[in-house]
Amino acid sequence: YLEAKFKLGQETGRKLHPDNVSKEMRRALNSDGKLRQQLVATDEDICAAEEEVNFHIAREEILADINLEHPIVFDQYNICALVRDNSLTRFKLGLLQILCEKFNLEAFITDRRKKSSYV
């Protein structure tokens, strides 16, 4: 069907618009008067669709169990946007420590004012 439309466009010198061709293709009839293209679902297609639905349901259940919400908000700060914009570096150390405690994150904080020991 598409090759016939392409050849027609080459012969006439007028290209057809892709949207129009796709709409015509949905309604195109063959010589018997039946729709030209019919989709037949095979067992593999049905199994793949069921598997996709099962993965989607499992993902939704897991997200509901861990209560993951976006955007992640702390006080008035949108943490997701700050990470995306690489803006967490502008926060003071104390606020970052509180943030880590709030979300139960391990914070490896060293005191920079402390001099290293001489060996």
Secondary structure, 3 states (H helix, E strand, C coil): CHHHHHHHHHHHCCCCCHHHHHHHHHHCECCCCCECCCCCCCHHHHHHHHHHHHHHHHHHHHHHHHCCCCCCEECCEEHHHHHHCCCHHHCCHHHHHHHHHHCCCCCCCCCCCCCCCCC
